[in-house]
Amino acid sequence: ANLHASNDHAHLDVPRAEAARAALFAEGAAAWADVIVLAGDFNVSDPQLRGYSPPGEGIDHVLVRGAAVERIAAWPRDRRLHNGVVLSDHPVVEARIETVTP
C-alpha cells in the first residue's frame, strides 16, 4: 500500500493517524499470512506503527509487516537526475525484503 500523509508539522498526530488508517486498510485487504508493505511520504519521521519494521531516516518510509527488512537505502541526488533535472524533492527509498517460503 502507498500513502501520502498530510503535511501538518504543527500537529504530528494528523499524519500519524493517516498512517495508522493506511495500515488498517492494507491489513484489511491482505490475507492472514500476507506480507504487508506500506510505503510513501509519511510526513513524519516516526509514524509509530506497531508490528511494522522501524522507519528509516527522513519522512519517506518503507514499513514492512510479516517479513524481515534486509536493507533500506535512499537514492542519492545524482541517481535521481534525468537530463540534468532532479525528478523529485524527495529521494527514492528502496528496500530489500526477505520473505520465508513455507
Rosetta constraint file for C-alpha pairs under 8 A:
AtomPair CA 1 CA 22 HARMONIC 7.45 0.50
AtomPair CA 1 CA 23 HARMONIC 7.97 0.50
AtomPair CA 1 CA 26 HARMONIC 6.02 0.50
AtomPair CA 1 CA 36 HARMONIC 7.71 0.50
AtomPair CA 1 CA 37 HARMONIC 6.16 0.50
AtomPair CA 1 CA 38 HARMONIC 4.83 0.50
AtomPair CA 1 CA 39 HARMONIC 6.36 0.50
AtomPair CA 2 CA 22 HARMONIC 7.83 0.50
AtomPair CA 2 CA 38 HARMONIC 5.70 0.50
AtomPair CA 2 CA 39 HARMONIC 4.90 0.50
AtomPair CA 2 CA 40 HARMONIC 5.30 0.50
AtomPair CA 3 CA 19 HARMONIC 7.45 0.50
AtomPair CA 3 CA 22 HARMONIC 6.87 0.50
AtomPair CA 3 CA 38 HARMONIC 7.61 0.50
AtomPair CA 3 CA 39 HARMONIC 6.48 0.50
AtomPair CA 3 CA 40 HARMONIC 5.05 0.50
AtomPair CA 3 CA 41 HARMONIC 6.34 0.50
AtomPair CA 3 CA 42 HARMONIC 7.01 0.50
AtomPair CA 4 CA 40 HARMONIC 5.81 0.50
AtomPair CA 4 CA 41 HARMONIC 4.72 0.50
AtomPair CA 4 CA 42 HARMONIC 5.92 0.50
AtomPair CA 4 CA 43 HARMONIC 7.57 0.50
AtomPair CA 5 CA 15 HARMONIC 5.15 0.50
AtomPair CA 5 CA 18 HARMONIC 6.02 0.50
AtomPair CA 5 CA 19 HARMONIC 6.80 0.50
AtomPair CA 5 CA 41 HARMONIC 6.19 0.50
AtomPair CA 5 CA 42 HARMONIC 4.99 0.50
AtomPair CA 5 CA 43 HARMONIC 5.87 0.50
AtomPair CA 6 CA 14 HARMONIC 6.97 0.50
AtomPair CA 6 CA 15 HARMONIC 5.39 0.50
AtomPair CA 6 CA 18 HARMONIC 7.68 0.50
AtomPair CA 6 CA 42 HARMONIC 7.75 0.50
AtomPair CA 6 CA 43 HARMONIC 6.64 0.50
AtomPair CA 7 CA 15 HARMONIC 6.96 0.50
AtomPair CA 7 CA 43 HARMONIC 5.58 0.50
AtomPair CA 8 CA 12 HARMONIC 6.24 0.50
AtomPair CA 8 CA 14 HARMONIC 6.69 0.50
AtomPair CA 8 CA 15 HARMONIC 6.90 0.50
AtomPair CA 8 CA 43 HARMONIC 7.74 0.50
AtomPair CA 9 CA 43 HARMONIC 7.91 0.50
AtomPair CA 9 CA 44 HARMONIC 7.78 0.50
AtomPair CA 11 CA 15 HARMONIC 8.00 0.50
AtomPair CA 12 CA 16 HARMONIC 6.33 0.50
AtomPair CA 12 CA 44 HARMONIC 6.91 0.50
AtomPair CA 13 CA 17 HARMONIC 5.87 0.50
AtomPair CA 14 CA 18 HARMONIC 6.34 0.50
AtomPair CA 15 CA 19 HARMONIC 6.16 0.50
AtomPair CA 15 CA 42 HARMONIC 6.47 0.50
AtomPair CA 15 CA 43 HARMONIC 6.36 0.50
AtomPair CA 15 CA 44 HARMONIC 6.63 0.50
AtomPair CA 15 CA 47 HARMONIC 7.65 0.50
AtomPair CA 16 CA 20 HARMONIC 6.23 0.50
AtomPair CA 16 CA 42 HARMONIC 7.66 0.50
AtomPair CA 16 CA 44 HARMONIC 7.18 0.50
AtomPair CA 16 CA 47 HARMONIC 5.15 0.50
AtomPair CA 16 CA 48 HARMONIC 7.05 0.50
AtomPair CA 17 CA 21 HARMONIC 6.22 0.50
AtomPair CA 18 CA 22 HARMONIC 6.18 0.50
AtomPair CA 19 CA 23 HARMONIC 6.18 0.50
AtomPair CA 19 CA 42 HARMONIC 6.70 0.50
AtomPair CA 19 CA 47 HARMONIC 6.60 0.50
AtomPair CA 19 CA 49 HARMONIC 7.77 0.50
AtomPair CA 20 CA 24 HARMONIC 6.24 0.50
AtomPair CA 20 CA 47 HARMONIC 7.99 0.50
AtomPair CA 20 CA 49 HARMONIC 6.60 0.50
AtomPair CA 21 CA 25 HARMONIC 6.14 0.50
AtomPair CA 22 CA 26 HARMONIC 6.21 0.50
AtomPair CA 22 CA 38 HARMONIC 7.76 0.50
AtomPair CA 23 CA 27 HARMONIC 6.02 0.50
AtomPair CA 23 CA 38 HARMONIC 6.83 0.50
AtomPair CA 23 CA 49 HARMONIC 7.97 0.50
AtomPair CA 24 CA 28 HARMONIC 6.01 0.50
AtomPair CA 25 CA 29 HARMONIC 6.38 0.50
AtomPair CA 26 CA 30 HARMONIC 6.19 0.50
AtomPair CA 26 CA 36 HARMONIC 7.01 0.50
AtomPair CA 26 CA 38 HARMONIC 7.67 0.50
AtomPair CA 27 CA 31 HARMONIC 7.90 0.50
AtomPair CA 27 CA 36 HARMONIC 7.16 0.50
AtomPair CA 30 CA 34 HARMONIC 5.93 0.50
AtomPair CA 30 CA 36 HARMONIC 7.37 0.50
AtomPair CA 33 CA 66 HARMONIC 7.57 0.50
AtomPair CA 34 CA 66 HARMONIC 7.02 0.50
AtomPair CA 35 CA 64 HARMONIC 7.23 0.50
AtomPair CA 35 CA 65 HARMONIC 5.86 0.50
AtomPair CA 35 CA 66 HARMONIC 4.75 0.50
AtomPair CA 35 CA 67 HARMONIC 6.17 0.50
AtomPair CA 35 CA 99 HARMONIC 7.97 0.50
AtomPair CA 36 CA 64 HARMONIC 5.66 0.50
AtomPair CA 36 CA 65 HARMONIC 5.13 0.50
AtomPair CA 36 CA 66 HARMONIC 6.56 0.50
AtomPair CA 37 CA 62 HARMONIC 6.77 0.50
AtomPair CA 37 CA 63 HARMONIC 5.75 0.50
AtomPair CA 37 CA 64 HARMONIC 4.60 0.50
AtomPair CA 37 CA 65 HARMONIC 6.60 0.50
AtomPair CA 38 CA 61 HARMONIC 7.94 0.50
AtomPair CA 38 CA 62 HARMONIC 5.87 0.50
AtomPair CA 38 CA 63 HARMONIC 5.16 0.50
AtomPair CA 38 CA 64 HARMONIC 6.36 0.50
AtomPair CA 39 CA 60 HARMONIC 7.45 0.50
AtomPair CA 39 CA 61 HARMONIC 5.46 0.50
AtomPair CA 39 CA 62 HARMONIC 4.29 0.50
AtomPair CA 39 CA 63 HARMONIC 6.09 0.50
AtomPair CA 40 CA 60 HARMONIC 5.51 0.50
AtomPair CA 40 CA 61 HARMONIC 5.73 0.50
AtomPair CA 40 CA 62 HARMONIC 6.79 0.50
AtomPair CA 41 CA 59 HARMONIC 6.01 0.50
AtomPair CA 41 CA 60 HARMONIC 4.40 0.50
AtomPair CA 41 CA 61 HARMONIC 6.63 0.50
AtomPair CA 42 CA 47 HARMONIC 6.96 0.50
AtomPair CA 42 CA 59 HARMONIC 5.53 0.50
AtomPair CA 42 CA 60 HARMONIC 5.74 0.50
AtomPair CA 42 CA 61 HARMONIC 6.81 0.50
AtomPair CA 43 CA 59 HARMONIC 4.94 0.50
AtomPair CA 43 CA 60 HARMONIC 7.02 0.50
AtomPair CA 44 CA 58 HARMONIC 7.66 0.50
AtomPair CA 44 CA 59 HARMONIC 5.01 0.50
AtomPair CA 45 CA 55 HARMONIC 7.30 0.50
AtomPair CA 45 CA 56 HARMONIC 7.91 0.50
AtomPair CA 45 CA 57 HARMONIC 6.83 0.50
AtomPair CA 45 CA 58 HARMONIC 5.45 0.50
AtomPair CA 45 CA 59 HARMONIC 4.71 0.50
AtomPair CA 45 CA 60 HARMONIC 7.82 0.50
AtomPair CA 46 CA 55 HARMONIC 6.52 0.50
AtomPair CA 46 CA 59 HARMONIC 7.88 0.50
AtomPair CA 47 CA 55 HARMONIC 7.53 0.50
AtomPair CA 51 CA 65 HARMONIC 6.16 0.50
AtomPair CA 52 CA 63 HARMONIC 5.82 0.50
AtomPair CA 52 CA 64 HARMONIC 5.16 0.50
AtomPair CA 52 CA 65 HARMONIC 4.63 0.50
AtomPair CA 52 CA 66 HARMONIC 7.92 0.50
AtomPair CA 53 CA 63 HARMONIC 5.30 0.50
AtomPair CA 53 CA 64 HARMONIC 5.20 0.50
AtomPair CA 53 CA 65 HARMONIC 6.45 0.50
AtomPair CA 53 CA 68 HARMONIC 7.80 0.50
AtomPair CA 53 CA 69 HARMONIC 7.17 0.50
AtomPair CA 54 CA 63 HARMONIC 6.81 0.50
AtomPair CA 55 CA 61 HARMONIC 5.91 0.50
AtomPair CA 55 CA 62 HARMONIC 7.05 0.50
AtomPair CA 55 CA 63 HARMONIC 6.39 0.50
AtomPair CA 56 CA 60 HARMONIC 7.93 0.50
AtomPair CA 56 CA 61 HARMONIC 6.23 0.50
AtomPair CA 56 CA 62 HARMONIC 7.83 0.50
AtomPair CA 56 CA 72 HARMONIC 7.06 0.50
AtomPair CA 57 CA 61 HARMONIC 7.90 0.50
AtomPair CA 60 CA 90 HARMONIC 7.64 0.50
AtomPair CA 60 CA 93 HARMONIC 6.84 0.50
AtomPair CA 61 CA 93 HARMONIC 6.68 0.50
AtomPair CA 62 CA 72 HARMONIC 7.79 0.50
AtomPair CA 62 CA 93 HARMONIC 7.06 0.50
AtomPair CA 62 CA 94 HARMONIC 7.56 0.50
AtomPair CA 62 CA 95 HARMONIC 6.71 0.50
AtomPair CA 64 CA 68 HARMONIC 7.54 0.50
AtomPair CA 64 CA 69 HARMONIC 7.12 0.50
AtomPair CA 67 CA 97 HARMONIC 6.64 0.50
AtomPair CA 67 CA 98 HARMONIC 6.00 0.50
AtomPair CA 67 CA 99 HARMONIC 5.24 0.50
AtomPair CA 67 CA 100 HARMONIC 7.42 0.50
AtomPair CA 68 CA 97 HARMONIC 5.82 0.50
AtomPair CA 68 CA 98 HARMONIC 5.22 0.50
AtomPair CA 68 CA 99 HARMONIC 6.70 0.50
AtomPair CA 69 CA 95 HARMONIC 7.01 0.50
AtomPair CA 69 CA 96 HARMONIC 6.01 0.50
AtomPair CA 69 CA 97 HARMONIC 4.55 0.50
AtomPair CA 69 CA 98 HARMONIC 6.13 0.50
AtomPair CA 70 CA 95 HARMONIC 7.46 0.50
AtomPair CA 70 CA 96 HARMONIC 5.41 0.50
AtomPair CA 70 CA 97 HARMONIC 5.64 0.50
AtomPair CA 70 CA 98 HARMONIC 6.38 0.50
AtomPair CA 71 CA 95 HARMONIC 5.56 0.50
AtomPair CA 71 CA 96 HARMONIC 5.21 0.50
AtomPair CA 71 CA 97 HARMONIC 7.36 0.50
AtomPair CA 72 CA 93 HARMONIC 6.91 0.50
AtomPair CA 72 CA 94 HARMONIC 5.67 0.50
AtomPair CA 72 CA 95 HARMONIC 4.38 0.50
AtomPair CA 72 CA 96 HARMONIC 6.58 0.50
AtomPair CA 73 CA 93 HARMONIC 5.73 0.50
AtomPair CA 73 CA 94 HARMONIC 5.32 0.50
AtomPair CA 73 CA 95 HARMONIC 6.48 0.50
AtomPair CA 74 CA 91 HARMONIC 5.72 0.50
AtomPair CA 74 CA 92 HARMONIC 5.55 0.50
AtomPair CA 74 CA 93 HARMONIC 4.38 0.50
AtomPair CA 74 CA 94 HARMONIC 6.14 0.50
AtomPair CA 75 CA 79 HARMONIC 6.15 0.50
AtomPair CA 75 CA 80 HARMONIC 6.98 0.50
AtomPair CA 75 CA 91 HARMONIC 5.42 0.50
AtomPair CA 75 CA 92 HARMONIC 5.32 0.50
AtomPair CA 75 CA 93 HARMONIC 6.42 0.50
AtomPair CA 75 CA 94 HARMONIC 7.49 0.50
AtomPair CA 76 CA 80 HARMONIC 6.87 0.50
AtomPair CA 76 CA 91 HARMONIC 6.79 0.50
AtomPair CA 77 CA 81 HARMONIC 6.74 0.50
AtomPair CA 77 CA 86 HARMONIC 7.14 0.50
AtomPair CA 77 CA 91 HARMONIC 7.06 0.50
AtomPair CA 78 CA 86 HARMONIC 7.94 0.50
AtomPair CA 80 CA 86 HARMONIC 5.54 0.50
AtomPair CA 80 CA 87 HARMONIC 5.79 0.50
AtomPair CA 80 CA 88 HARMONIC 7.37 0.50
AtomPair CA 80 CA 91 HARMONIC 7.31 0.50
AtomPair CA 80 CA 92 HARMONIC 7.83 0.50
AtomPair CA 81 CA 85 HARMONIC 5.20 0.50
AtomPair CA 81 CA 86 HARMONIC 4.49 0.50
AtomPair CA 81 CA 87 HARMONIC 6.15 0.50
AtomPair CA 82 CA 86 HARMONIC 6.44 0.50
AtomPair CA 82 CA 87 HARMONIC 6.75 0.50
